[in-house]
Amino acid sequence: MANIGDVSLLTSSLEHPEVRLENVKDPVQVRELIRQAYMAEQNRRGLTYREET
């Protein structure tokens, strides 16, 4: 299995509300790295986090 896929990011940007990373190697790991970086920044700023599923 190639383990290549796309990762879509929903942002608060008015110009680019959705960013799509295509043909990413190990997209599940990349998604988790982005999520962890986001949560670390939210914690650094003292903001709360709520994940919607």
Phi and psi in degrees as GROMACS dihedral restraints (atoms count N, CA, C in turn):
[ dihedral_restraints ]
;  ai    aj    ak    al  type     phi  dphi    fc
    3     4     5     6     1   -73.4    20    10
    4     5     6     7     1   -29.0    20    10
    6     7     8     9     1    56.4    20    10
    7     8     9    10     1    47.3    20    10
    9    10    11    12     1  -122.8    20    10
   10    11    12    13     1   138.1    20    10
   12    13    14    15     1  -162.0    20    10
   13    14    15    16     1  -170.7    20    10
   15    16    17    18     1  -108.3    20    10
   16    17    18    19     1   151.3    20    10
   18    19    20    21     1  -125.2    20    10
   19    20    21    22     1   124.2    20    10
   21    22    23    24     1  -105.8    20    10
   22    23    24    25     1   133.7    20    10
   24    25    26    27     1  -115.1    20    10
   25    26    27    28     1   127.7    20    10
   27    28    29    30     1   -96.9    20    10
   28    29    30    31     1   121.5    20    10
   30    31    32    33     1  -116.9    20    10
   31    32    33    34     1   171.8    20    10
   33    34    35    36     1   -92.8    20    10
   34    35    36    37     1     4.0    20    10
   36    37    38    39     1   -68.9    20    10
   37    38    39    40     1   132.7    20    10
   39    40    41    42     1   -74.5    20    10
   40    41    42    43     1   -31.3    20    10
   42    43    44    45     1   -78.5    20    10
   43    44    45    46     1   -34.9    20    10
   45    46    47    48     1  -136.9    20    10
   46    47    48    49     1    74.9    20    10
   48    49    50    51     1   -68.1    20    10
   49    50    51    52     1   -20.5    20    10
   51    52    53    54     1  -133.5    20    10
   52    53    54    55     1   129.8    20    10
   54    55    56    57     1  -116.1    20    10
   55    56    57    58     1   132.3    20    10
   57    58    59    60     1  -119.3    20    10
   58    59    60    61     1   121.6    20    10
   60    61    62    63     1   -97.7    20    10
   61    62    63    64     1   116.4    20    10
   63    64    65    66     1  -102.7    20    10
   64    65    66    67     1   150.4    20    10
   66    67    68    69     1    55.0    20    10
   67    68    69    70     1    48.0    20    10
   69    70    71    72     1   -87.6    20    10
   70    71    72    73     1   131.9    20    10
   72    73    74    75     1   -73.9    20    10
   73    74    75    76     1   130.2    20    10
   75    76    77    78     1    54.8    20    10
   76    77    78    79     1    64.0    20    10
   78    79    80    81     1   -61.9    20    10
   79    80    81    82     1   -29.4    20    10
   81    82    83    84     1   -66.2    20    10
   82    83    84    85     1   -41.8    20    10
   84    85    86    87     1   -66.8    20    10
   85    86    87    88     1   -40.8    20    10
   87    88    89    90     1   -63.4    20    10
   88    89    90    91     1   -42.5    20    10
   90    91    92    93     1   -60.1    20    10
   91    92    93    94     1   -43.2    20    10
   93    94    95    96     1   -66.5    20    10
   94    95    96    97     1   -39.1    20    10
   96    97    98    99     1   -62.4    20    10
   97    98    99   100     1   -42.8    20    10
   99   100   101   102     1   -65.2    20    10
  100   101   102   103     1   -43.2    20    10
  102   103   104   105     1   -62.2    20    10
  103   104   105   106     1   -43.3    20    10
  105   106   107   108     1   -65.0    20    10
  106   107   108   109     1   -39.9    20    10
  108   109   110   111     1   -64.7    20    10
  109   110   111   112     1   -40.6    20    10
  111   112   113   114     1   -61.9    20    10
  112   113   114   115     1   -48.0    20    10
  114   115   116   117     1   -64.7    20    10
  115   116   117   118     1   -38.1    20    10
  117   118   119   120     1   -63.1    20    10
  118   119   120   121     1   -40.6    20    10
  120   121   122   123     1   -68.1    20    10
  121   122   123   124     1   -39.6    20    10
  123   124   125   126     1   -62.6    20    10
  124   125   126   127     1   -43.0    20    10
  126   127   128   129     1   -64.3    20    10
  127   128   129   130     1   -40.6    20    10
  129   130   131   132     1   -60.7    20    10
  130   131   132   133     1   -37.1    20    10
  132   133   134   135     1   -84.3    20    10
  133   134   135   136     1    -6.0    20    10
  135   136   137   138     1    76.8    20    10
  136   137   138   139     1    26.0    20    10
  138   139   140   141     1   -97.7    20    10
  139   140   141   142     1   154.5    20    10
  141   142   143   144     1   -89.3    20    10
  142   143   144   145     1   160.5    20    10
  144   145   146   147     1  -127.1    20    10
  145   146   147   148     1   135.2    20    10
  147   148   149   150     1  -136.0    20    10
  148   149   150   151     1   118.9    20    10
  150   151   152   153     1   -95.8    20    10
  151   152   153   154     1   127.5    20    10
  153   154   155   156     1  -100.6    20    10
  154   155   156   157     1   136.5    20    10
